[in-house]
Amino acid sequence: MHADPAIEAFLKFSQNKLLEQYWPRLRKAVETLSDEQIWWRPNEASNSIGNLILHLNGNVWQWLVASFNRLEDQRDRPAEFNASGDLTAADLLARLGATMNEAGKVLARLTREDLLATWNIQGYTVTGLAAVYQVVEHFGLHYGQIVYVTKMQEGRDLCFYKELGKTGRATGGSV
């Protein structure tokens, strides 16, 4: 338990968004797609779902896992976008799943001092708070793209908001 309720709330919200909402929904959207669908690009200016998963993996590892564990940054960001089909959907999800597991461990142990400290990540000087926020925001952005491309290819509802029912309002849930 953190002594600061704001820090505790921030970390709990970040864990919930990343690990209990975005990640399970991304996995559900992708796990039934074919390898062809995973690597399909709508045009040359856009990324495939595979590229986006590799990119999310690199970002979460670099910004949360490597930084807060003081590991050497070995990310090859350009390779995330240059990949074109060497990995299956299962391989991509397993890789991102392992990273999300490590990210969860980091988020579970961060302290007020970690969040207020200054970190150098990807050439940026940021606070720990900014690093966590960047990961949650960045994951949400690309998760949305992945869901959109999945719906575009599959033409199906992924049923992520069943709790809203016919009223459009949640009954007792939290965001």
C-alpha positions as a LaTeX table, in Angstrom:
\begin{tabular}{lrrr}
\hline
Residue & $x$ (\AA) & $y$ (\AA) & $z$ (\AA) \\
\hline
Met1 & 0.00 & 0.00 & 0.00 \\
His2 & 1.33 & 3.44 & $-0.92$ \\
Ala3 & 1.29 & 6.22 & 1.65 \\
Asp4 & 0.07 & 8.65 & $-1.00$ \\
Pro5 & $-3.51$ & 7.92 & $-2.17$ \\
Ala6 & $-2.97$ & 9.83 & $-5.42$ \\
Ile7 & 0.06 & 7.70 & $-6.31$ \\
Glu8 & $-1.86$ & 4.55 & $-5.40$ \\
Ala9 & $-4.84$ & 5.60 & $-7.53$ \\
Phe10 & $-2.63$ & 6.53 & $-10.49$ \\
Leu11 & $-0.80$ & 3.20 & $-10.44$ \\
Lys12 & $-3.98$ & 1.17 & $-9.95$ \\
Phe13 & $-5.69$ & 3.01 & $-12.84$ \\
Ser14 & $-2.62$ & 2.49 & $-15.07$ \\
Gln15 & $-2.49$ & $-1.23$ & $-14.24$ \\
Asn16 & $-6.22$ & $-1.57$ & $-14.89$ \\
Lys17 & $-6.09$ & 0.17 & $-18.27$ \\
Leu18 & $-3.03$ & $-1.71$ & $-19.53$ \\
Leu19 & $-3.46$ & $-5.15$ & $-18.03$ \\
Glu20 & $-7.20$ & $-5.59$ & $-17.51$ \\
Gln21 & $-8.68$ & $-3.63$ & $-20.41$ \\
Tyr22 & $-6.36$ & $-2.87$ & $-23.33$ \\
Trp23 & $-4.23$ & $-6.02$ & $-23.32$ \\
Pro24 & $-7.05$ & $-8.62$ & $-22.99$ \\
Arg25 & $-9.12$ & $-6.82$ & $-25.62$ \\
Leu26 & $-6.17$ & $-6.55$ & $-28.01$ \\
Arg27 & $-5.50$ & $-10.27$ & $-27.54$ \\
Lys28 & $-9.17$ & $-11.12$ & $-28.17$ \\
Ala29 & $-9.20$ & $-8.99$ & $-31.33$ \\
Val30 & $-6.07$ & $-10.60$ & $-32.75$ \\
Glu31 & $-6.07$ & $-14.25$ & $-31.68$ \\
Thr32 & $-8.53$ & $-15.45$ & $-34.34$ \\
Leu33 & $-6.91$ & $-13.58$ & $-37.25$ \\
Ser34 & $-4.93$ & $-15.38$ & $-39.92$ \\
Asp35 & $-1.27$ & $-14.57$ & $-40.48$ \\
Glu36 & $-2.27$ & $-12.88$ & $-43.72$ \\
Gln37 & $-4.67$ & $-10.60$ & $-41.82$ \\
Ile38 & $-2.03$ & $-9.87$ & $-39.16$ \\
Trp39 & 0.45 & $-8.63$ & $-41.74$ \\
Trp40 & $-2.01$ & $-6.88$ & $-44.10$ \\
Arg41 & $-1.38$ & $-3.17$ & $-44.61$ \\
Pro42 & $-4.18$ & $-0.93$ & $-45.87$ \\
Asn43 & $-1.55$ & 1.09 & $-47.76$ \\
Glu44 & 2.19 & 1.75 & $-47.71$ \\
Ala45 & 1.81 & 4.66 & $-45.26$ \\
Ser46 & 0.10 & 2.42 & $-42.70$ \\
Asn47 & 1.29 & $-0.35$ & $-40.42$ \\
Ser48 & 0.01 & $-3.88$ & $-40.16$ \\
Ile49 & $-1.37$ & $-5.30$ & $-36.93$ \\
Gly50 & 1.87 & $-7.29$ & $-36.69$ \\
Asn51 & 3.96 & $-4.13$ & $-36.89$ \\
Leu52 & 1.79 & $-2.45$ & $-34.27$ \\
Ile53 & 2.12 & $-5.39$ & $-31.87$ \\
Leu54 & 5.91 & $-5.40$ & $-32.30$ \\
His55 & 5.88 & $-1.64$ & $-31.76$ \\
Leu56 & 3.79 & $-1.92$ & $-28.58$ \\
Asn57 & 6.11 & $-4.63$ & $-27.31$ \\
Gly58 & 9.15 & $-2.44$ & $-27.93$ \\
Asn59 & 7.56 & 0.61 & $-26.34$ \\
Val60 & 6.33 & $-1.13$ & $-23.18$ \\
Trp61 & 9.65 & $-2.91$ & $-22.75$ \\
Gln62 & 11.71 & 0.25 & $-23.27$ \\
Trp63 & 9.60 & 2.70 & $-21.26$ \\
Leu64 & 8.52 & 0.49 & $-18.35$ \\
Val65 & 10.51 & $-2.70$ & $-18.07$ \\
Ala66 & 14.02 & $-1.68$ & $-19.14$ \\
Ser67 & 13.91 & 1.82 & $-17.65$ \\
Phe68 & 12.54 & 1.01 & $-14.20$ \\
Asn69 & 14.64 & $-2.17$ & $-13.95$ \\
Arg70 & 17.71 & $-0.22$ & $-15.05$ \\
Leu71 & 18.38 & $-2.59$ & $-17.95$ \\
Glu72 & 20.32 & $-1.68$ & $-21.06$ \\
Asp73 & 18.05 & $-0.28$ & $-23.77$ \\
Gln74 & 18.42 & $-2.61$ & $-26.76$ \\
Arg75 & 15.27 & $-1.61$ & $-28.62$ \\
Asp76 & 15.43 & $-1.54$ & $-32.42$ \\
Arg77 & 12.41 & 0.65 & $-33.18$ \\
Pro78 & 12.87 & 0.71 & $-36.98$ \\
Ala79 & 12.79 & $-3.12$ & $-37.05$ \\
Glu80 & 9.31 & $-3.03$ & $-35.51$ \\
Phe81 & 7.99 & $-1.23$ & $-38.58$ \\
Asn82 & 10.11 & $-3.08$ & $-41.15$ \\
Ala83 & 8.93 & $-6.56$ & $-40.16$ \\
Ser84 & 6.68 & $-8.13$ & $-42.76$ \\
Gly85 & 5.43 & $-11.53$ & $-41.74$ \\
Asp86 & 8.08 & $-13.65$ & $-40.09$ \\
Leu87 & 6.00 & $-14.12$ & $-36.91$ \\
Thr88 & 2.59 & $-15.71$ & $-36.45$ \\
Ala89 & $-0.23$ & $-14.13$ & $-34.47$ \\
Ala90 & 0.49 & $-16.61$ & $-31.66$ \\
Asp91 & 4.18 & $-15.65$ & $-31.65$ \\
Leu92 & 3.38 & $-11.94$ & $-31.54$ \\
Leu93 & 0.83 & $-12.34$ & $-28.75$ \\
Ala94 & 3.20 & $-14.53$ & $-26.72$ \\
Arg95 & 5.98 & $-11.98$ & $-27.04$ \\
Leu96 & 3.73 & $-9.08$ & $-26.05$ \\
Gly97 & 2.18 & $-11.20$ & $-23.28$ \\
Ala98 & 5.59 & $-11.80$ & $-21.71$ \\
Thr99 & 6.34 & $-8.08$ & $-21.84$ \\
Met100 & 2.97 & $-7.19$ & $-20.34$ \\
Asn101 & 3.64 & $-9.64$ & $-17.52$ \\
Glu102 & 6.94 & $-7.89$ & $-16.77$ \\
Ala103 & 5.27 & $-4.48$ & $-17.05$ \\
Gly104 & 2.69 & $-5.58$ & $-14.49$ \\
Lys105 & 5.47 & $-6.49$ & $-12.06$ \\
Val106 & 7.03 & $-3.06$ & $-12.54$ \\
Leu107 & 3.75 & $-1.20$ & $-12.02$ \\
Ala108 & 3.03 & $-3.25$ & $-8.89$ \\
Arg109 & 6.26 & $-2.16$ & $-7.21$ \\
Leu110 & 6.71 & 1.47 & $-8.29$ \\
Thr111 & 7.03 & 4.00 & $-5.50$ \\
Arg112 & 6.39 & 7.71 & $-5.15$ \\
Glu113 & 10.15 & 8.19 & $-5.49$ \\
Asp114 & 10.22 & 6.22 & $-8.76$ \\
Leu115 & 7.41 & 8.32 & $-10.20$ \\
Leu116 & 9.00 & 11.62 & $-9.21$ \\
Ala117 & 12.53 & 10.63 & $-10.26$ \\
Thr118 & 13.98 & 11.73 & $-13.60$ \\
Trp119 & 14.62 & 9.04 & $-16.20$ \\
Asn120 & 16.29 & 9.14 & $-19.61$ \\
Ile121 & 14.20 & 7.02 & $-21.98$ \\
Gln122 & 14.50 & 6.94 & $-25.76$ \\
Gly123 & 16.51 & 10.16 & $-25.64$ \\
Tyr124 & 13.87 & 11.99 & $-23.61$ \\
Thr125 & 14.27 & 13.17 & $-20.02$ \\
Val126 & 11.01 & 12.43 & $-18.22$ \\
Thr127 & 9.66 & 11.76 & $-14.77$ \\
Gly128 & 8.59 & 8.24 & $-13.89$ \\
Leu129 & 5.02 & 9.51 & $-13.82$ \\
Ala130 & 5.37 & 10.74 & $-17.39$ \\
Ala131 & 6.89 & 7.40 & $-18.46$ \\
Val132 & 3.95 & 5.42 & $-17.07$ \\
Tyr133 & 1.44 & 7.85 & $-18.58$ \\
Gln134 & 3.22 & 7.67 & $-21.95$ \\
Val135 & 2.95 & 3.88 & $-22.00$ \\
Val136 & $-0.75$ & 3.84 & $-21.10$ \\
Glu137 & $-1.59$ & 6.55 & $-23.64$ \\
His138 & 0.59 & 5.02 & $-26.37$ \\
Phe139 & $-0.82$ & 1.53 & $-25.81$ \\
Gly140 & $-4.37$ & 2.90 & $-25.95$ \\
Leu141 & $-3.68$ & 4.67 & $-29.24$ \\
His142 & $-2.30$ & 1.61 & $-31.02$ \\
Tyr143 & $-4.74$ & $-0.79$ & $-29.37$ \\
Gly144 & $-7.49$ & 1.31 & $-30.97$ \\
Gln145 & $-5.83$ & 1.05 & $-34.37$ \\
Ile146 & $-5.55$ & $-2.72$ & $-34.03$ \\
Val147 & $-9.21$ & $-3.04$ & $-33.08$ \\
Tyr148 & $-10.22$ & $-0.81$ & $-36.00$ \\
Val149 & $-8.20$ & $-2.83$ & $-38.53$ \\
Thr150 & $-9.59$ & $-6.07$ & $-37.08$ \\
Lys151 & $-13.17$ & $-4.81$ & $-37.42$ \\
Met152 & $-12.42$ & $-3.52$ & $-40.91$ \\
Gln153 & $-11.16$ & $-6.95$ & $-42.00$ \\
Glu154 & $-13.62$ & $-9.12$ & $-40.08$ \\
Gly155 & $-16.77$ & $-7.00$ & $-40.16$ \\
Arg156 & $-17.74$ & $-8.17$ & $-36.67$ \\
Asp157 & $-18.46$ & $-6.60$ & $-33.30$ \\
Leu158 & $-15.81$ & $-7.54$ & $-30.75$ \\
Cys159 & $-18.33$ & $-7.10$ & $-27.89$ \\
Phe160 & $-16.03$ & $-5.12$ & $-25.61$ \\
Tyr161 & $-18.80$ & $-3.04$ & $-24.08$ \\
Lys162 & $-21.59$ & $-5.55$ & $-23.45$ \\
Glu163 & $-22.05$ & $-4.09$ & $-19.96$ \\
Leu164 & $-23.50$ & $-0.94$ & $-21.52$ \\
Gly165 & $-26.48$ & $-2.91$ & $-22.77$ \\
Lys166 & $-29.37$ & $-1.15$ & $-24.38$ \\
Thr167 & $-29.19$ & 1.90 & $-22.13$ \\
Gly168 & $-25.64$ & 2.92 & $-23.02$ \\
Arg169 & $-24.82$ & 3.11 & $-19.32$ \\
Ala170 & $-22.73$ & 0.76 & $-17.20$ \\
Thr171 & $-24.37$ & $-0.79$ & $-14.19$ \\
Gly172 & $-21.95$ & $-0.48$ & $-11.29$ \\
Gly173 & $-18.70$ & $-0.90$ & $-13.20$ \\
Ser174 & $-15.63$ & 1.30 & $-13.16$ \\
Val175 & $-13.51$ & 2.55 & $-16.00$ \\
\hline
\end{tabular}
